[in-house]
Amino acid sequence: TRGDVLDNYGLGRFLISEHTIEAGTAAEKMFRVFTAGEKAVAITNGHYVGGDAGDAMQLFLVPPNAFTTGMKPSDQPGVIALTAQGAMRGGQGTVEEPQNVFGVPMDNRWPMTVIPPYGSIACSLDASNTAAMTVRLGGFEINA
């Protein structure tokens, strides 16, 4: 289970962060969604909304001190894809009925992720989008 990973650690504050990629944004440009502070953070919750049927978003784990905004994932060494390309499709979620980032089937999503201190999760579009897409992530600081 997800909890097994954190059995020897205490959980601290619950933090939430989000980013909206505006319509007409170029493909494969990263934007930070969540950045950890002095403590590592276990991302346990997330959802996304918006976009049109042809739009799709992907999430990446970004190492500490890496510049991301406007960069391609391949521009930064150490960037790791968390979701499959095209897994987070537009036109499926609304503010009232968002799509779960951890949703089923799991082969298209990712399990809980631990962000190292000062590391980030960034989002990127698979192609230029026709409607804004927003991703929101939440997680607990890890008390080692």
N, C-alpha and C positions, 0 to 999 in steps of 0.2 A: 504494500500500500504506500501511498505518498508519505504518510506520517513516519514510516520506518526510517526514512532518510534523516529525519530531524529528532529521533528519539533521544539522543544524547545532548541536545541543545535546548535552550529555552527560547520562546518566541517573545519578541518585543512589540513595539508599536506596529499597528497596521497602517500601511501607506498606500495611497492611490495616486495615479498620475495618468494623463491621457495626452494624445496628440491628434489633431485633425489635419489631414492632407487635403488641401483645397482642390477643387475641380481644375483640370487642365495642367496638373503638375506632371513633369516629365517622369518617365519610367526609370526604375533602378536608382533613384536618389534616396538616401537614407535620412530619416528624421527621428530624433530621440523621442521615445515614449516614456521611459522610466530610467532614472539614474539612481543608483544606490549611493548612500553617504559613507560614513566611517565604518558602518557595519554591513555585512553581506545581507541580502534580502532574498527570501524565498517567495517567488511569485506563485501565488496559489489560485488567483482568480483573474478573469479577463473576459472582455466582450468587445465586439466591434459592430458598427452600424454604418449605413450609407452605401454610396456607390451605386452604379447601375449594373445590370446583369453582366456586362462585358468587363467590369472592373474587378481587380483582385489585388490583395495585399499580402505581404510576407513579413515575418518578424525575424530579427537577428540578435544574437548576443554579441555585444561589442566590448572589447577589453578596456580596462581603465585607461584614461588619458588619450584615447583614440578620437580624432576628429571625425564626426559623422555627417553633420548637416550638409546636404547637397552632394555628398560623396557616393560613389557606387560601392556596394559591398566588397567588390574585388579590389577597390583602391586601398583598403586597410587590411594589413595582415592580422590574423587572429579573429576575424569576424566569423561567426558560426551561425548557420541557418537554424532557426528553431521550428519553423513551420514549413511545410512543403510549398513549393511555388504553386500559386493558384488555389491553395486550400481555403483561404479567407476571401470568399467571393462576394462581390458587391450585389446589391439588390435583394439581399436575403434578410437583412436585419433593419429594424427601425428603432427609434429611441424607446418606444413602448415595448418592442419585442426584439431586443438585441440578440445577436448570434454569439454563442459561447466559444471563446478561443480554445477551451479545453474540450469542445464538443465531440460527439461520436460521429463518424468513426475515428478512433484514435490514430489510425494510420495517416490521417490527414492533419492531425493536430500534434501538440507536444505536451508531455507531462510537466509537472512542476519543475521550475528552473530556479537555481540559486544564482543570483547575480553577485559577483565578488565585490568587495568594497570599491566604490567609485566606478564600477562597471555599469553598462547600460543595456537596455533593450531598445532597438530601433525598428521602425517600420519602413517598408519600401514598396512601391507599386510594381506590379509585373508589367504593366503597360500604362501609358498616359491615361489618367482617369477622366470620365465625363461628369462625375458628381463627387462631392466631398465624401471622404471616408474617415471615420474616427475610430481609434482603438483606445481602450481604457484597461489598465492593468492594476492589480492590487496584490500586496504581499506583506509578509511579516519580516521585520528586522530579526536577525538571528543573534541571540545572546550566547556567545561561546563560553 
